[in-house]
Amino acid sequence: MEENEKTFENILVQLIEKIEKPSIKNSLKDTLIINKITSDGVYIITISKVAQLIFSNNENMKHIEDKLSEVMEKPIAIHITFENKDSYFARKLENI
């Protein structure tokens, strides 16, 4: 695992720990992948239909952004991309 992948994984673990709602916490655990972090936010890919539903709810999105801001220790925006699981893994295998 590359250094920034470990850092990204660590950020996700901390984020999941901060989410109070068990249903959201359990639904997001192991379904989020940080693609990149830039000055305008964190770019996350999810391959889960349930996660897609969670992020499509504005209240949930705001709550998760707030928790991620706590982890990152600065205001942060989440940019979420939904990807079909097969497409995601096929693309990852091409990059190996």
C-alpha positions in Angstrom: 0.0 0.0 0.0 1.4 3.4 -0.9 2.0 6.0 1.7 -1.0 8.3 0.7 -3.3 5.2 0.5 -2.4 4.5 4.2 -3.1 8.1 5.1 -6.4 8.0 3.1 -7.4 4.7 4.9 -6.5 6.3 8.3 -8.7 9.3 7.5 -11.6 7.1 6.5 -11.3 5.0 9.7 -11.3 8.2 11.8 -14.3 9.5 9.9 -16.3 6.3 10.4 -15.5 6.4 14.1 -16.9 9.9 14.4 -20.3 9.1 12.8 -22.8 8.6 15.6 -25.7 7.0 13.6 -25.0 3.2 13.6 -27.0 2.7 10.4 -24.8 5.2 8.5 -21.6 4.1 10.2 -22.2 0.4 9.2 -23.4 1.3 5.7 -20.3 3.4 4.9 -17.7 1.2 6.5 -15.6 -0.5 3.8 -17.5 1.1 1.0 -15.6 4.4 0.7 -12.4 5.0 -1.2 -10.6 8.4 -1.1 -9.5 9.1 -4.6 -7.6 12.3 -3.9 -7.4 15.3 -1.5 -7.1 18.8 -3.0 -7.5 22.3 -1.7 -11.2 22.3 -2.6 -12.0 19.0 -0.9 -11.9 15.3 -0.6 -12.8 13.2 -3.6 -14.4 10.0 -2.5 -15.5 7.0 -4.6 -18.2 4.7 -3.4 -19.2 1.4 -4.9 -22.2 0.9 -2.7 -25.8 1.7 -3.6 -26.6 2.2 0.1 -23.8 4.7 0.4 -25.1 6.4 -2.7 -28.5 6.8 -1.0 -26.9 8.1 2.2 -24.9 10.8 0.4 -27.9 11.8 -1.7 -29.6 12.9 1.5 -28.4 16.5 2.1 -28.7 16.2 5.9 -26.5 13.1 5.9 -24.0 14.7 3.5 -23.7 17.8 5.7 -23.2 15.6 8.8 -20.5 13.5 7.1 -18.8 16.7 5.8 -18.8 18.1 9.4 -17.2 14.9 10.8 -14.6 14.8 8.0 -13.8 18.5 8.8 -13.2 17.4 12.4 -10.8 14.7 11.2 -9.0 17.0 8.8 -9.0 19.9 11.4 -10.3 22.3 8.7 -13.5 22.9 6.8 -13.7 20.4 4.0 -16.1 19.6 1.2 -16.8 16.1 0.0 -17.0 15.4 -3.7 -18.6 12.0 -4.1 -18.5 9.8 -7.2 -20.6 6.6 -7.5 -19.1 3.8 -9.5 -20.4 0.4 -10.3 -18.4 -2.2 -8.3 -17.3 -4.2 -11.4 -16.2 -1.0 -13.3 -14.2 0.1 -10.2 -12.3 -3.1 -9.8 -11.7 -3.5 -13.5 -10.2 0.0 -13.6 -8.1 -0.8 -10.5 -6.8 -4.0 -12.1 -5.7 -2.1 -15.2 -3.5 0.1 -13.0 -1.6 -2.7 -11.4 
